[in-house]
Amino acid sequence: MSKLIITAAVTGSVHTPSLSPYLPLTPEQIAADAVAAAKAGAALVHVHARDPQNGKPSADPKLYEEIVTRISAATDAAICITTGGSKEMTVAERARSVALLKPELASLNTGSMNFAIHPLAGKIKEPKYDWEIPFLQATEDWIFPNTFKTLAEFATFMTAAGTKPELEVYDAGMLSNVQFLLSTGVLKPPIHLQFVLGILGGMQATVGNLVFLHESACRMIGEKNFTWSLSAAGRAQLPMMATAMGMGGNVRVGLEDNLYLAPKVLAKSSAEQVERIMTIAAALSIPVATPAEARQILGLKGAAAVGWAQKSAAE
């Protein structure tokens, strides 16, 4: 039986500070949440940066460097840096920190889509910061742009950096995009897919949709040519994680995807969600991968080869 890789996505750019007092915002908080999740059992951590003054999603490479340096100093978990960013970032800004820091993994969103989070604005009665409600409301009229041109550009610079793309698949058509990139040599197998379900504008988080995506990937890409993980947003997170684990897949949890531990019970950290997954894995007799084992399974370059480690060694 293949070992389960648990990823913790600790802050993201979807949720805003008023939605949970536990959402990490500063580099220190984001790194601490990631480290706690790793100690709880996560082999990978997925990071976004935020402006420490107001919690707004940020593309500042200095913030990313501080976050990943802090994480690496306290745990050997592999680090995945986002290129998803937020609706207010240009494509170049979304790519900048990955190009500079050369992490082991980076997200690569595999198609354009309506990425709508405007319903969350209605959950905020008294915002902590004036940017939050307008930021959320504006997504009602926003297309998350990921064209074939930018997909090829992202994949090319990731290859040059030795960074493995984590291919985010929100809808079935995005598998066709991945298949095309493989056919043209922009991507080379084995690849790593992450099915992202439950976002308004993409496929919803149902067992049927997950099974369809997995079977489609096996047919289109070849069962031996990819590894896969699941991210499921909101209340569907835990039951969908159990489904993915039963199917032999890997899983992603964390405050980026779900602010709750149970109905009406806010999670105090991403580590709490990782602990739940560890409990389910134990109940199902599924072994959990260490960071070293996750690196081997995914074919990652190793912590010593990331940009910030090389910079530190040179100094």
C-alpha positions as CSV (number, residue, x, y, z in Angstrom):
1,M,0.0,0.0,0.0
2,S,1.3,3.4,-1.0
3,K,1.9,5.8,1.9
4,L,-0.4,8.7,2.4
5,I,1.0,12.2,1.8
6,I,-0.7,14.8,3.9
7,T,-0.4,18.5,2.8
8,A,-1.3,21.4,5.1
9,A,-2.4,24.6,3.3
10,V,-2.2,27.1,6.1
11,T,-3.6,30.5,5.0
12,G,-4.4,30.8,1.3
13,S,-5.9,34.0,-0.2
14,V,-9.6,33.1,0.0
15,H,-10.5,33.6,3.6
16,T,-10.2,37.1,5.2
17,P,-9.2,37.9,8.8
18,S,-12.8,38.6,9.9
19,L,-13.9,35.1,9.1
20,S,-11.7,33.5,11.8
21,P,-9.5,34.9,14.6
22,Y,-7.2,31.8,14.0
23,L,-6.3,32.5,10.4
24,P,-2.5,33.1,10.4
25,L,-1.6,36.5,8.8
26,T,2.0,37.5,9.7
27,P,5.1,35.5,8.5
28,E,5.6,34.4,12.1
29,Q,2.0,33.1,12.4
30,I,2.0,31.4,9.0
31,A,5.3,29.7,9.6
32,A,4.2,28.6,13.1
33,D,1.0,27.1,11.8
34,A,2.9,25.3,9.1
35,V,5.4,23.9,11.6
36,A,2.7,22.8,13.9
37,A,0.9,21.0,11.0
38,A,4.2,19.3,10.0
39,K,4.7,18.1,13.6
40,A,1.2,16.8,13.6
41,G,1.9,14.6,10.5
42,A,1.9,16.8,7.3
43,A,4.8,15.9,5.0
44,L,4.1,19.0,2.8
45,V,3.1,22.5,3.6
46,H,1.5,24.9,1.1
47,V,2.1,28.6,1.6
48,H,0.7,32.0,0.6
49,A,1.9,35.3,2.0
50,R,-0.1,38.1,3.5
51,D,0.6,41.7,4.4
52,P,1.3,41.5,8.1
53,Q,-0.3,44.9,8.7
54,N,-3.8,44.0,7.5
55,G,-3.8,40.4,6.4
56,K,-4.3,41.1,2.7
57,P,-2.9,38.5,0.3
58,S,0.6,39.6,-0.8
59,A,3.0,38.7,-3.6
60,D,6.1,40.2,-1.8
61,P,9.0,37.8,-2.2
62,K,10.6,39.1,1.0
63,L,7.5,37.9,2.9
64,Y,7.7,34.5,1.2
65,E,11.4,34.2,1.9
66,E,10.8,34.9,5.6
67,I,8.0,32.4,5.8
68,V,9.9,29.5,4.1
69,T,13.1,30.2,6.0
70,R,11.3,30.0,9.3
71,I,9.5,26.8,8.3
72,S,12.7,25.2,7.1
73,A,14.5,26.1,10.3
74,A,12.0,24.2,12.4
75,T,10.9,21.2,10.2
76,D,12.0,19.1,7.3
77,A,8.5,19.2,5.6
78,A,8.7,20.0,1.9
79,I,7.3,23.4,1.0
80,C,5.0,24.2,-1.9
81,I,4.7,27.9,-2.8
82,T,1.6,29.2,-4.6
83,T,1.4,30.8,-8.0
84,G,-2.4,31.2,-7.5
85,G,-2.0,34.5,-5.6
86,S,-5.2,36.6,-5.6
87,K,-7.5,38.5,-7.9
88,E,-5.5,41.7,-7.4
89,M,-2.1,40.2,-8.6
90,T,-0.8,40.1,-12.1
91,V,0.4,36.8,-13.6
92,A,4.0,38.1,-13.2
93,E,3.5,38.8,-9.5
94,R,2.0,35.4,-9.0
95,A,5.1,33.7,-10.4
96,R,7.8,36.0,-8.9
97,S,8.4,34.2,-5.5
98,V,8.6,30.8,-7.1
99,A,11.1,32.0,-9.7
100,L,13.3,33.6,-7.0
101,L,13.0,31.0,-4.2
102,K,13.0,27.8,-6.3
103,P,11.0,25.6,-3.9
104,E,10.6,21.9,-4.2
105,L,6.9,22.3,-5.3
106,A,4.8,25.1,-6.7
107,S,1.1,25.2,-7.5
108,L,0.3,25.5,-11.2
109,N,-3.4,26.2,-11.9
110,T,-4.3,24.4,-15.1
111,G,-7.1,26.5,-16.6
112,S,-9.0,29.8,-16.4
113,M,-12.2,29.7,-14.4
114,N,-14.8,31.8,-12.6
115,F,-13.3,31.6,-9.1
116,A,-16.1,33.1,-6.9
117,I,-15.9,33.6,-3.2
118,H,-18.3,36.6,-3.0
119,P,-20.8,34.7,-0.8
120,L,-18.3,34.9,2.0
121,A,-18.9,38.6,2.2
122,G,-22.3,38.0,3.7
123,K,-20.7,36.2,6.6
124,I,-18.9,39.3,7.8
125,K,-20.9,41.6,10.0
126,E,-18.1,43.9,11.3
127,P,-15.0,43.7,9.2
128,K,-11.6,44.1,10.9
129,Y,-10.2,45.8,7.7
130,D,-11.9,47.9,5.1
131,W,-10.5,45.8,2.2
132,E,-12.2,42.5,3.1
133,I,-15.8,42.9,1.9
134,P,-14.9,44.7,-1.4
135,F,-12.2,42.1,-2.1
136,L,-14.7,39.2,-1.7
137,Q,-17.6,40.9,-3.5
138,A,-15.4,41.7,-6.5
139,T,-14.9,38.0,-7.3
140,E,-18.5,37.8,-8.5
141,D,-17.2,39.4,-11.7
142,W,-13.8,37.8,-11.9
143,I,-12.2,35.2,-14.1
144,F,-9.1,33.5,-12.7
145,P,-6.7,33.7,-15.7
146,N,-4.5,30.7,-16.6
147,T,-4.0,30.6,-20.3
148,F,-2.1,28.1,-22.4
149,K,0.6,30.8,-22.7
150,T,1.0,31.3,-19.0
151,L,0.7,27.6,-18.3
152,A,3.7,26.9,-20.6
153,E,5.6,29.8,-19.1
154,F,5.0,28.7,-15.5
155,A,5.9,25.1,-16.4
156,T,9.1,26.1,-18.2
157,F,10.5,28.3,-15.4
158,M,9.6,25.6,-12.8
159,T,11.5,23.0,-14.8
160,A,14.5,25.3,-15.0
161,A,14.3,25.9,-11.2
162,G,14.0,22.2,-10.4
163,T,10.6,22.9,-8.9
164,K,7.9,20.2,-9.5
165,P,4.5,21.6,-10.6
166,E,1.6,20.7,-8.4
167,L,-1.1,20.8,-11.1
168,E,-4.3,22.2,-9.7
169,V,-7.4,20.7,-11.4
170,Y,-10.7,22.4,-10.6
171,D,-12.8,21.1,-13.5
172,A,-12.7,18.2,-15.9
173,G,-11.7,20.3,-18.9
174,M,-8.4,21.1,-17.1
175,L,-7.3,17.5,-17.5
176,S,-7.5,18.1,-21.3
177,N,-5.2,21.1,-20.8
178,V,-2.8,18.9,-18.8
179,Q,-2.9,16.2,-21.5
180,F,-2.1,18.8,-24.2
181,L,0.9,20.1,-22.2
182,L,2.1,16.6,-21.9
183,S,1.7,15.9,-25.6
184,T,3.8,19.0,-26.5
185,G,6.5,18.2,-24.0
186,V,5.9,21.2,-21.8
187,L,5.2,18.8,-19.0
188,K,6.9,15.5,-18.6
189,P,5.6,12.5,-16.6
190,P,5.3,11.5,-13.9
191,I,3.2,14.5,-12.9
192,H,1.4,15.4,-9.7
193,L,-2.2,16.3,-9.9
194,Q,-4.3,18.0,-7.2
195,F,-8.0,17.8,-7.6
196,V,-9.5,21.0,-6.1
197,L,-13.3,20.5,-5.5
198,G,-15.9,22.8,-3.9
199,I,-15.0,26.2,-5.3
200,L,-17.9,28.1,-6.8
201,G,-17.1,28.1,-10.5
202,G,-15.5,24.7,-10.4
203,M,-16.7,21.1,-9.8
204,Q,-18.4,20.6,-6.5
205,A,-17.0,18.3,-3.8
206,T,-18.9,15.0,-4.4
207,V,-17.7,11.5,-4.5
208,G,-19.0,11.1,-8.0
209,N,-17.0,14.1,-9.3
210,L,-13.8,12.8,-7.6
211,V,-14.2,9.3,-9.1
212,F,-14.9,10.8,-12.5
213,L,-11.8,13.0,-12.4
214,H,-9.6,10.1,-11.2
215,E,-10.9,7.7,-13.8
216,S,-10.5,10.4,-16.5
217,A,-6.9,11.1,-15.5
218,C,-6.2,7.3,-15.6
219,R,-7.6,7.1,-19.1
220,M,-6.1,10.3,-20.5
221,I,-2.7,10.4,-18.8
222,G,-2.1,6.9,-17.8
223,E,-2.4,5.5,-14.3
224,K,1.4,5.1,-13.9
225,N,2.1,8.6,-15.1
226,F,0.7,10.6,-12.2
227,T,0.3,10.8,-8.5
228,W,-2.7,12.7,-7.0
229,S,-4.1,14.5,-4.1
230,L,-7.4,16.0,-3.1
231,S,-8.3,19.4,-1.7
232,A,-12.0,19.9,-0.8
233,A,-13.3,23.3,0.3
234,G,-15.5,23.9,3.3
235,R,-17.8,21.4,5.0
236,A,-17.1,18.7,2.5
237,Q,-13.4,18.6,3.5
238,L,-13.4,15.7,6.0
239,P,-15.7,13.2,4.3
240,M,-14.0,13.9,0.9
241,M,-10.6,13.3,2.5
242,A,-11.8,9.9,3.8
243,T,-13.0,9.1,0.3
244,A,-9.7,10.1,-1.3
245,M,-7.8,8.0,1.2
246,G,-10.0,5.0,0.5
247,M,-9.2,5.4,-3.2
248,G,-5.5,5.4,-2.6
249,G,-5.0,9.2,-3.0
250,N,-3.2,11.8,-1.0
251,V,-5.0,14.6,0.9
252,R,-4.7,18.3,1.6
253,V,-6.3,20.1,4.6
254,G,-5.7,23.4,6.4
255,L,-7.2,26.8,7.1
256,E,-6.9,27.8,3.4
257,D,-9.5,25.2,2.5
258,N,-11.7,25.1,5.6
259,L,-11.9,27.3,8.7
260,Y,-13.8,24.7,10.7
261,L,-13.0,21.5,12.6
262,A,-16.7,20.6,12.9
263,P,-20.0,22.3,12.3
264,K,-19.9,25.7,14.0
265,V,-16.5,24.9,15.6
266,L,-13.7,26.9,14.2
267,A,-10.3,25.1,13.9
268,K,-7.7,26.8,16.0
269,S,-4.9,25.7,13.6
270,S,-4.3,23.6,10.5
271,A,-2.6,21.1,12.8
272,E,-6.0,20.2,14.3
273,Q,-7.2,19.2,10.9
274,V,-4.0,17.2,10.2
275,E,-4.6,15.4,13.5
276,R,-8.1,14.4,12.3
277,I,-6.6,12.9,9.1
278,M,-4.0,11.1,11.1
279,T,-6.8,9.5,13.2
280,I,-8.7,8.5,10.1
281,A,-5.6,7.0,8.5
282,A,-4.9,5.0,11.6
283,A,-8.4,3.7,11.6
284,L,-8.1,2.6,8.0
285,S,-4.6,1.2,8.6
286,I,-3.1,3.6,6.0
287,P,0.5,4.4,6.6
288,V,1.4,8.1,6.5
289,A,4.5,9.3,4.6
290,T,7.3,11.2,6.3
291,P,8.7,14.2,4.5
292,A,11.6,12.0,3.2
293,E,9.1,9.4,1.9
294,A,6.9,12.1,0.3
295,R,10.0,13.5,-1.5
296,Q,10.8,10.0,-2.9
297,I,7.1,9.4,-3.9
298,L,6.8,12.7,-5.7
299,G,10.4,12.8,-7.1
300,L,11.3,16.1,-5.4
301,K,14.8,17.6,-5.5
302,G,15.3,17.8,-1.7
303,A,15.5,20.6,0.8
304,A,19.1,21.4,0.3
305,A,18.4,22.3,-3.4
306,V,15.8,25.1,-2.7
307,G,16.8,28.6,-3.4
308,W,16.8,29.9,0.1
309,A,19.0,27.0,1.3
310,Q,21.5,27.6,-1.4
311,K,21.6,31.3,-0.6
312,S,22.2,30.6,3.0
313,A,25.0,28.1,2.1
314,A,26.7,30.7,-0.1
315,E,26.6,33.3,2.6
